Amino acid sequence: MSTILDGKKIAEMRLELLKEKIEEQGLYPRLATVIAGSDPASQMYVLMKHKACERVGIGSVGIELSGETPTQGVLDAVNRLNRDPDINGILVQLPLPRQVETKRVVEAVRPEKDVDGYHPVSLGLLFSGEPRFAPCTPKGIMTLLSEYRIVTEGARAVVIGRSIDVGRPMSALLTNADATVTVCHSRTKNLAEETRRADILISAIGRAHFVTADMVKPGAVVIDVGINQLDGKLVGDVDFAHVKEIASFITPVPGGVGPMTIATLMENTCTAAEEQACRTV
Ligand code: GUN
């Protein structure tokens, strides 16, 4: 039977600490979000981010573009925010509509305001071992591990998924924290053989109940990044009911990684404001 890694509780705690810090320092960080189109899930995520801003004392501005906006229209919005001295952090909600060249948009965000951590400069810094803004989901997972005093040094970590927003930056963060990291993906041979070696197993593959109990080493720490629909219910990548019986620690879905992502975005935005304030004095 495992201990539940309560992301909701830890995120609440971190947000409360951040609120106090913002008040004490007399900062007024500001985040701008850009959303194109009316995808209900994206709209809900953006709304949750604005609510978190309000809660901790971060100002927020939401730019809403039509789903037909061409690449240049999104670039124009990002460039206006880049130039706006009152905006400290910029988040372009992904996925963007099909006609928009996502790579160009991500690369247009000024690295100093890249609180999402997706810009090549941010990722380069992260992989060089000197991160500025790390992507919020993997960074939030590192915070969760550290809050529960889970030791990464020397641990064998296996990450399932090699996306630019989770799998790859997760591998860099774990490497920077002295874990021995293996990244698995759709072409990995004998996946279960790899996952069974993991002291820390992180799944970001986006397939409901993909990670079954026979793929997990007894006593492993299991982190579930997946958000999938199964029979009208929200479930993770991990077969929680069975895996929780053998893992030492496990994140639930919902209430595990998700809240940590938002709390980390708030922390990154605050860091951006602090760094920009330093540069203008
Ligand atoms: N879409 C889903 N999650 C995220 C996120 O954390 N950041 C951005 N920009 N888009 C997302």
Boltz pocket constraint, residues with backbone or C-beta under 6 A from the ligand:
constraints:
  - pocket:
      binder: B
      contacts: [[A, 45], [A, 91], [A, 92], [A, 93], [A, 94], [A, 95], [A, 116], [A, 136], [A, 137], [A, 261]]
      max_distance: 6.0
